[in-house]
Amino acid sequence: MRFMLRSALKLSNRIDQFNDHMGQLVRWLVLAAVLISAGNAIFRKTFNISSNSWLEIQWYLFSAVFLLGGGYVFLRNAHVRIDLVSSRLSKRSNAWIDGIGIVVVVFPLCIIFIGLSWPLLANAWVSGEMSQNAGGLVRWPAYALIPMGFAVLLLQAVSELIKRIAFLRGLIPEPLSAQTRQPNEKPRAEESAS
């Protein structure tokens, strides 16, 4: 069992690294959204030039930030947590609650959203669905973000579940301490698995 958990911790570390890189990408997407928004506003006010495609690319980028950043947020433990309750519980109790929540809520939610969004993406791809606005963009890239985002979140949920189990088995320190890690710092699961 310990060997399997150590192997799973290596997988968890790879997932964490992937989502850390995804977090870096999302930061660039935020910058791109800000620059496009500012550029669009400047051109609209200065030259009275605007395009619906520039407006739509802004919400595409916002969607990408929101959906693709979910796994990174989970990795960094920056998601909404009821601190009033969790601060009163032991670390083991919190790990149990997190593990159960991941299995009962996060896994099914991600699988359902991936399953429901896939036909939407396929239909938009096949039909070449375009925005109804003049000069708008094709819709399939925006639809593709939904299953991609939930797949990234699902991967991170697998990683977090592995870390919770390893903590409960005494193989790693408390996984919730990840919030104190700096970006690009070696995750504790990796230190323990080495």
JOJO-V379726 format. One record per pair of residues at least 12 apart in sequence whose ideal C-beta (glycine too) atoms are under 8 Angstrom apart, sorted by the first residue. I is the first residue (numbers start at 0). J is the second residue. D is the distance in Angstrom with one decimal. If there is no record, write none. Layout:
BEGIN
i: (I:I)
j: (J:J)
d: (D:D)
END
This chain:
BEGIN
i: (0:1:1:4:4:4:4:4:5:5:7:7:7:8:8:8:8:8:8:8:8:8:9:9:10:10:10:11:11:11:11:11:11:11:12:12:12:12:14:14:14:14:15:15:15:15:15:15:16:17:17:18:18:18:18:18:18:18:18:19:19:19:19:21:21:21:21:21:22:22:22:22:22:23:24:25:25:25:25:25:28:28:28:28:29:29:31:32:32:32:32:35:35:35:35:36:38:39:39:39:50:51:51:51:51:51:52:52:52:54:55:55:55:55:56:58:59:59:59:59:62:62:63:65:66:66:66:66:66:66:67:67:67:67:69:69:69:69:69:70:70:70:70:71:73:73:73:73:74:74:74:74:75:75:75:76:76:76:77:90:90:90:91:91:93:94:94:94:94:94:94:95:95:97:97:97:98:98:98:98:101:101:101:101:102:105:105:105:106:106:108:109:109:109:109:109:110:112:112:112:113:113:113:113:116:116:116:116:117:119:119:120:120:120:120:120:123:123:123:123:124:158:159:161:162:162:165:165:170:171:171:171:171:172:172:174:174)
j: (168:168:170:161:164:165:168:170:170:192:161:164:165:161:162:165:170:171:188:189:191:192:189:192:157:158:161:157:158:161:162:165:188:192:186:188:189:192:154:155:157:158:74:155:158:186:188:189:186:70:154:70:71:73:74:151:154:155:158:71:74:182:183:67:68:70:71:151:68:71:74:75:182:182:67:63:64:67:68:71:60:63:64:67:60:64:60:57:60:61:64:53:56:57:60:57:53:53:54:57:134:130:132:133:134:135:134:135:136:132:130:132:135:136:136:141:136:140:141:144:141:144:144:148:144:145:147:148:149:151:144:147:148:151:148:149:151:152:155:151:152:154:155:155:152:155:156:159:155:158:159:177:177:178:180:175:177:178:178:166:173:175:166:167:175:163:166:167:173:174:175:163:167:159:163:175:160:163:164:167:156:159:160:163:160:152:153:156:153:156:149:149:150:152:153:156:153:145:146:149:146:149:150:153:142:145:146:149:146:142:145:139:142:143:145:146:137:138:139:142:139:188:174:188:174:188:188:191:191:187:188:191:192:187:191:187:188)
d: (7.6:7.4:7.0:7.6:6.7:5.3:6.1:5.7:7.2:5.6:4.6:7.7:7.3:6.3:7.5:5.6:7.0:7.0:4.9:7.6:6.6:3.9:8.0:5.3:7.8:7.5:6.8:7.6:4.2:4.2:5.7:7.8:5.1:8.0:5.9:5.4:4.2:6.3:5.1:6.2:6.5:3.9:5.7:7.8:5.7:4.9:6.9:7.6:7.9:7.9:7.0:4.1:5.0:7.6:4.7:6.7:7.2:5.2:7.7:6.9:6.7:6.9:6.7:5.8:7.3:6.0:5.5:6.1:6.6:3.4:7.4:7.5:7.1:7.8:7.1:7.4:5.3:5.7:4.3:6.4:5.3:5.3:5.1:7.6:7.9:5.6:5.8:5.7:3.9:6.0:6.9:6.2:6.0:5.7:7.1:5.4:7.7:4.5:6.9:7.3:5.2:7.0:4.2:6.0:4.4:5.0:5.1:6.3:5.4:8.0:5.9:7.1:5.5:4.9:6.7:7.8:7.1:6.4:5.2:7.7:5.9:5.2:5.5:7.5:4.8:6.5:6.9:2.7:7.5:7.8:6.9:6.6:5.4:5.9:5.8:7.8:6.4:4.3:7.6:4.0:5.1:6.2:3.7:7.8:6.5:4.5:6.9:6.3:5.6:7.4:7.8:6.7:6.5:6.1:7.6:5.7:5.3:3.9:6.8:7.7:4.9:7.3:8.0:6.5:6.5:4.6:5.2:5.5:7.4:7.2:7.8:7.8:7.1:7.0:5.4:7.7:5.9:4.3:6.7:7.5:5.1:6.0:4.8:7.3:6.9:7.2:7.6:4.4:6.9:6.1:7.8:4.5:7.3:5.5:3.9:6.7:7.2:6.6:7.5:4.5:4.7:4.9:6.1:7.3:6.8:3.8:4.8:7.3:5.7:5.3:7.3:6.2:4.3:5.4:7.2:6.4:7.7:4.8:4.2:4.9:4.7:7.9:6.9:7.6:3.8:5.3:6.9:7.4:5.9:5.9:5.5:4.2:7.9:5.6:7.4:7.2:7.1)
END
